[in-house]
Amino acid sequence: MREICVVGVGYVGIVTAACFADLGNRVVGLDISEEKIKNLKKGIMPIYEPGLKDMVDRNMSAGRLVFTTSYEEGLKEADFVFICVGTPEGVDGEADLQYVRESAIAVAETMHKPLTIINKSTVPVGTGDWVSDIMRQHQPTPIKFSVVSCPEFLREGSALADFLNPDRTVLGSLDREAANRVAELHLPLRAPIVVTDLRTAEMIKYASNAFLATRISFINEIANICEALGADVKEVAQGMGYDKRIGHYFLDAGVGYGGSCFPKDVKALSYMAQVHGRHPQLLHAVMEINNYQRRQAVLKLRDLLGNLSGKTVGLLGLAFKPNTDDLRDAPSISIARMLQSEGASVRAYDPVAMDHAQNVMPGVAFAKDAYGLAEGCDALVVVTDWNEFKQLDMSRVKAAMKQPVVVDGRNIYNPERMQQMGFTYQAFGRGINAHPRAAQAWPSAESAPATDGKVPEGADD
Ligand code: UDX
């Protein structure tokens, strides 16, 4: 049993606090938000995450997990302090470190015994060194501390499982003993532990997220080409994925990535590279393709419906991915805005994200379920691949719609079946509904028109 304080009980913090308590440690969750702490004490979670409430309740009842707004109380017994505060996107994509700075100062001013400070927030490379400097400047009397970087790799919706069964734990520090102490905390997780220096650990996090985002933009680029050439990206991805060097993960084409990490981290990495005189061309392309995927949903609707002014479009799903109510940088928000700017009425349904959506999606009308959403719509757009959308009674959906038009932004339906049912159906990168020009098969490579790398006239991409 170790004494741990977790500073910041947002997404990463609450999961970290709950899981370390569940592993038998004594954990104090600390946050400056009175409201968050008051709610947690009453058993109200700050986020929606499957299994979290049970785990928090269980560990609170066992006395291993408590919550406070006081640094004195949080650091009373602590040997380890996890910094899990938010690092929102600042100007130009640079991460905003205000909260990291404030919590480092508060820890420095309050600590009364040696501490191991572990940073879990995604922070620019070099932040660990910066935190050490700030702490040294703000300690009333020098007390030994070490800073360790331990980036989180939690996916929303499976954060508890990701924490408890990680693919790896990354620890970076200039103080090897401190890194070893933190490694011991993670031993029950039985995952490989990579011990390295601070900056390398910080970079591993950015590089991992940028690589995953690159895979998504890569398959989206392939999807766009598939669409032009009459191939099916789902089968292309499947065929590629059996190659062990490639694998099947993160090859789902559609409206692209959103959420609190990928968009922000790719931008921040690109910003860091540019500040240091590098030209991160690939990262720029990854972001550009991702933005284009959102626009494509609207372009497809325009193709199918003509002028969007006065049309009613229903969004199936709002959260940036299933099993979460998170709308941060969700494709649904950009798509709704684009549709509204073209004069369309936007309606939406999401199994859990509608409460949040009321505040961030002005002018959008919400339906109580997918069938209610379909009522009177000129088109539906699948934006989030919630399981409940995969098994809808499509004849009922069709009967409710004004026009049976579906743009499937997550490729969850079978194109042939949808067309047989009488839907006008467009997926992303699936040959069956390829652009008409795909039908003009090129008999041989020699006879293919030379484009000099330019997009042929009239092409969407
Ligand atoms: C991600 C990382 O996976 C996690 O390790 C990191 O620490 C935080 O960021 P998360 O943002 O929860 O986690 O979502 P993730 O499941 O990775 O999906 C991100 C986005 O990519 C979603 O919008 C999802 O719909 C999209 N996506 C994912 C695709 O468009 N295609 C894919 O093949 C996979």
Residues whose N, C-alpha, C, O or C-beta is under 5 A from the ligand:
A	BS01	UDX	E152 F153 L154 R155 E156 I216 F250 L251 D252 G256 Y257 G258 G259 S260 C261 F262 F320 K321
